[in-house]
Amino acid sequence: MSASTWPRRLLAAVVFALALPAGADPGGTTCPATGEAISADPRAAVAGAIPPAKRTRAALYVSAYDAGPLIAGHAQEILFVDVRTRGELMFAGMPTAVDAHVPYMLDPDGSRFDRERGAFVLTVNPDFVARIDRLLAAKGLTRADPVVLICQGGGRAAKAADTLADAGFAQPWIVVDGFEGDPVADGPGTGLRTVNGWRNAGLAWTTKLDAAKMYGSQ
């Protein structure tokens, strides 16, 4: 399957898995891992199923559950990138299938602290687009080919995808439920990221990082 065919088939095959259950609020924070077909037009269907914070201008989404086998089957046709910070990878782990780590936001240096949010301020990686270009070239791919991005839960990958789209990348996909998944909204385990995501889907991941894939070593 060519890189140009892969995304079209992917939309038809798996975008329905992102459909919300009947009566669910499309503005919520959880993207289910399974569901029923809700429209003859996959892109129209997914527009209402993705939480606003995860929507991208390219509207190219895939759940972790579906991304695992699809990426494994077409590894040479796509670039799969983890956009989280180094600290997240060290303490949470990363998918073994990832081609490379390129953080969209850089680890805080401790000099900027947002007292209102109670968090250090992260800055956008100015090298992000250029690094993706180099990684594509190393695989014999171009900006026309699929780039699949994964973060913690989908929100950061969405921002990264928009950055790539603005730079002229044709197919910036996001794993919409990310590596850790969405948090439980209510009831037992509220706040725990056990709903979906790469790790909860039983896909291969590791806490032993591959130096060759790490940002700064590529």
N, C-alpha and C positions, 0 to 999 in steps of 0.2 A: 504493500500500500504506500503510495507516495505521500509526501508531507502535505500536499495540497488536498488530497482526498481524506486524510486522517481526520481533520477537524470537522468536515461536513458530516462524516459518518458518526463522529463522536456526538455531535449535537443531536442527531436523530436517535442515537442509541441510548444516551444516558442523561440528557438534560431533564427528562421527565422524572428522574429520581430526585430532583430538587423541588418537585411540586409540594406545596403545603397540603396537609390534610384538610378535609372539608371543614369550613368554619374557622380555620386558623387565620391569625392576623398577619398579613404579608409584611407588616412593619415590625415584626418581632425580631428575636435575636437568634433563633434556632433554625437550621436548615436540616430537615430530616435526611436520613441516608437512603430511604426507600420511599416509593410512592407510585401513584397511577398516572397514566398519560392524561394531560389536562388540556391539550390544544394540538391542532394539526400544525401549528407554527411553533416550533421549539423556542425561538427567541422571544416570541410574544408571551409564551407560557412562562418562561423563566423570569421575565421582567417583573412579574408580580410575586414570584416565589422567593426572590433574594432580598434579604434585609437591606435597607437603603445604604447602610455603611459599607456593604460589600459589593454594591453594584459598580460596574465599570462601563466605560464608554464603548468598549469592544463587545461587551455582553457575552464573553466566552467563559463558561463556568463548568466545573466538573466536581463531583463529590469525591472525597478521599476513597470511599469504597470502590468507586468505578475507576478512579485514576490509577490505582495500583496495578491492576492487570493490563490496562491500556498502555501505560507507560512501559511496563515490562515487555509488551508485545511489539512496541514501536520505538525502542530506546534510541535507535540510530536516527530517527526522523524528527526528534524533538530535543529541546534543551530543558531540563528539569532543574530548577534553582530554588534553594532555600533562602529566603530573604530576611530571616530573623537575625538577631545580634549574636555575637560570639558567646556571650554569657548564657543566652537561652539554649544554644546547642550544647554547651558544657553540662548544664544542669537538667535539661529536659530530653536531650537526645535528638536525633535527626533520621529521616528516612534513608535507608541504605541505597535506594535507587537514585538519589539526588546526584546530578552531574557535578554541581558545585554550590558552594555557599557564597552568596554576594549580598551582604546586608543592605536593605533599603534605608534603614536608620542606623546610624553609628552608635556604639556604646557610649554612654555619657562619660565625660571626663571629670565630673564632679564639680565643675566650676559654675554650672547653671542649675538652679533648683527652683521649681515652681511651688511656692508655699501653699498656694490655693489648692492645687491638685495633690500636693504631698508627694511629688515625684521629681526625679531628675529629668531635665530636658534633653531629648534626643534630637539630633540634627540629621537631615537627609544626606545620604552619601553622594557627594558630587561625582564620584567615579562610577556610579551605578550603571548608567547607560553604556559607557565606554567598556566596562568590564563584560557586560552581556554581549556586546559586539565581538569582543575577543574570544569569548567562549563559543559563540556560534561559529566563528571562523575556524576554531580548532576542531570542531566536529564536521566541518564541511557544509555548514548550514548558513542561511542568510536571514535577514530581517523578515523575509516572507514566510519563514517556517515557524511552527508552533513553539512558543516559549511558555512553559508551565511553571507558575510561581506558587510557593507554599509558605505560609507564615504560621503563627499560633492558631488563629481562628478565622482567617479570611480577610479581615479588615485592612491590614497592612499590605497584603498581596494585592488588594484592589487598588490601593494608591500607587503601588509599584507598577501595576498593569497600565494604569492611566498615564504614568510617566513614560512607559515604553510606547504606548499608543501615540502620545504627543510627539515622540521622537521618530515616528514613522514605522514602527513595528506592526506587522499586519495581524499577528495572532497571539496577543498576550493573554493566555489562559490563567485562571486562578483555581486552586483547590479551595472551594468555597467554605469548607468546614475546617481547613487547616490541619496542622499536625496534632494539636491537642484537642481540638473540637470546641463546640459551643458549651457554655456553662448550663447546668441544670437551672431552669427558671424558678421552680418552686418545689415544695415538698422535701422529702428526705434527700440529702446531698445537695441542697441548693448552693449554687456557686461552683460546684465541682465540675470540671470539664470531662464528663463521662458520657455525653450525649452522642457524639459522632467523632469525626476526625481520623486521621491516618493511624494514630496509635490505637484508638479504640476499635478500628476496623480489623485489627489483627494482621496488619501489613508489617513487613520487615522494617525494623528501625534499630538504632544502636546508640549507645552513649560513648562508644570508643570511636572518636572522630578520626577521619582519614585526612592526614596533613595535606595531601595533594589536592583535596577538594576545598580546603579552607581559604577564605578570603585573605589575600596577601601572599599566598604561596602559589597561586596559579600563574 
